[in-house]
Amino acid sequence: MPDLIVEKRNHITYLTLNRPERRNAYSPEMIIGLAESWKEFRDDDDQRVAILTGSGTEAFSVGGDLKTFVPLLTGARKAEDDWDHKLMADLTQVLTALLRPFELYKPIVAAVNGDAIAGGCEILQATDIRVASNKARFGLAEAQRGLVPGGGSLTRLPRQIPYCKAMEILLTGDHMSAEEAHRIGFVNELVEPDKVLERAEEFATRLARNGPLALRKIKECVLRTNGIPINNAFTIENECSAVVMTSKDAREGPRAFLEKREPDFIGK
């Protein structure tokens, strides 16, 4: 089986991190697969929402494999196979895999089936709706290994949760319970382990019924205006709104509502 399983159903792309024997730790193959899959998802007009999850119930992902992936990046291990050489030939694939920086404005739902530690916790910060197992743990353990969580957390985490809590997570490297992650707003919902994917699919299916162009422009505006002066932000909001309001979908939605039927959105 590949280290990343990709499936497409009903306008939803499923990406499953598939190394349960290594707690779904990132391998060169998995990173390359993620980078390629995000690009494909972005460019496929038929795909409206993505679900990101892991195999098994023990871990969503514990980040970079400390035996293979991390030593390759630090130079402690030389490239050995085709996946190693392909990754080292273009290290921007690591950034794309973790969606930093990468312009992907379609919504992503995370189905956190188990522990999300280090890089596994980092990639969550690039998702939009997060459903987690009530048995999951979260954390950025890099500082305990003499590393830094440079896969997006140094920038994203303080923007998503309170500053002091973000610094506690970043500096201690300690684990955080699912209940604490929910309390501080890092995840949307907690469910029983066997209900994680089901609930994530409910969210994704709900989003896929909405106007795909509207979804993209909502996410684009939120990301592009984050942290900039409000007048500049309004300019971007006006730009994004204008694209949607002059679209065919903007005419189809109200018409379908008046005709009491499901809208036939085309994303244009």
Secondary structure as the mmCIF struct_conf table of DSSP 4:
data_model
#
loop_
_struct_conf.conf_type_id
_struct_conf.id
_struct_conf.beg_label_comp_id
_struct_conf.beg_label_asym_id
_struct_conf.beg_label_seq_id
_struct_conf.end_label_comp_id
_struct_conf.end_label_asym_id
_struct_conf.end_label_seq_id
BEND BEND1 ASP A 3 ASP A 3
STRN STRN1 LEU A 4 ARG A 9
TURN_TY1_P TURN_TY1_P1 ASN A 10 HIS A 11
STRN STRN2 ILE A 12 LEU A 17
HELX_RH_3T_P HELX_RH_3T_P1 PRO A 20 ARG A 22
TURN_TY1_P TURN_TY1_P2 ARG A 23 ASN A 24
STRN STRN3 TYR A 26 TYR A 26
HELX_RH_AL_P HELX_RH_AL_P1 PRO A 28 ASP A 43
TURN_TY1_P TURN_TY1_P3 ASP A 45 ASP A 46
STRN STRN4 VAL A 49 GLY A 54
BEND BEND2 SER A 55 GLU A 58
STRN STRN5 ALA A 59 SER A 61
BEND BEND3 GLY A 63 GLY A 63
STRN STRN6 GLY A 64 GLY A 64
TURN_TY1_P TURN_TY1_P4 LEU A 66 THR A 68
HELX_RH_AL_P HELX_RH_AL_P2 PHE A 69 THR A 74
TURN_TY1_P TURN_TY1_P5 GLY A 75 GLY A 75
BEND BEND4 ALA A 76 ARG A 77
BEND BEND5 ASP A 81 ASP A 81
HELX_RH_AL_P HELX_RH_AL_P3 ASP A 82 MET A 88
TURN_TY1_P TURN_TY1_P6 ALA A 89 ALA A 89
TURN_TY1_P TURN_TY1_P7 LEU A 91 LEU A 91
HELX_RH_AL_P HELX_RH_AL_P4 THR A 92 ALA A 97
TURN_TY1_P TURN_TY1_P8 LEU A 98 PRO A 101
BEND BEND6 LYS A 106 LYS A 106
STRN STRN7 ILE A 108 VAL A 112
BEND BEND7 GLY A 114 GLY A 114
STRN STRN8 ASP A 115 ILE A 117
TURN_TY1_P TURN_TY1_P9 ALA A 118 ALA A 118
HELX_RH_AL_P HELX_RH_AL_P5 GLY A 119 LEU A 124
TURN_TY1_P TURN_TY1_P10 GLN A 125 ALA A 126
BEND BEND8 ASP A 128 ASP A 128
STRN STRN9 ILE A 129 SER A 133
TURN_TY1_P TURN_TY1_P11 ASN A 134 LYS A 135
STRN STRN10 ARG A 137 GLY A 139
HELX_RH_3T_P HELX_RH_3T_P2 GLU A 142 ARG A 145
TURN_TY1_P TURN_TY1_P12 GLY A 146 GLY A 146
TURN_TY1_P TURN_TY1_P13 GLY A 150 GLY A 152
HELX_RH_AL_P HELX_RH_AL_P6 SER A 153 GLN A 160
BEND BEND9 ILE A 161 ILE A 161
HELX_RH_AL_P HELX_RH_AL_P7 TYR A 163 THR A 172
STRN STRN11 MET A 176 SER A 177
HELX_RH_AL_P HELX_RH_AL_P8 ALA A 178 ARG A 183
TURN_TY1_P TURN_TY1_P14 ILE A 184 GLY A 185
BEND BEND10 PHE A 186 ASN A 188
STRN STRN12 GLU A 189 VAL A 191
HELX_RH_3T_P HELX_RH_3T_P3 PRO A 193 LYS A 195
HELX_RH_AL_P HELX_RH_AL_P9 VAL A 196 ALA A 208
TURN_TY1_P TURN_TY1_P15 ARG A 209 ARG A 209
BEND BEND11 ASN A 210 ASN A 210
HELX_RH_AL_P HELX_RH_AL_P10 PRO A 212 THR A 225
TURN_TY1_P TURN_TY1_P16 ASN A 226 GLY A 227
BEND BEND12 ILE A 228 ILE A 228
HELX_RH_AL_P HELX_RH_AL_P11 ILE A 230 MET A 245
TURN_TY1_P TURN_TY1_P17 THR A 246 THR A 246
BEND BEND13 SER A 247 SER A 247
HELX_RH_AL_P HELX_RH_AL_P12 LYS A 248 LEU A 258
TURN_TY1_P TURN_TY1_P18 GLU A 259 LYS A 260
BEND BEND14 ARG A 261 ARG A 261
#
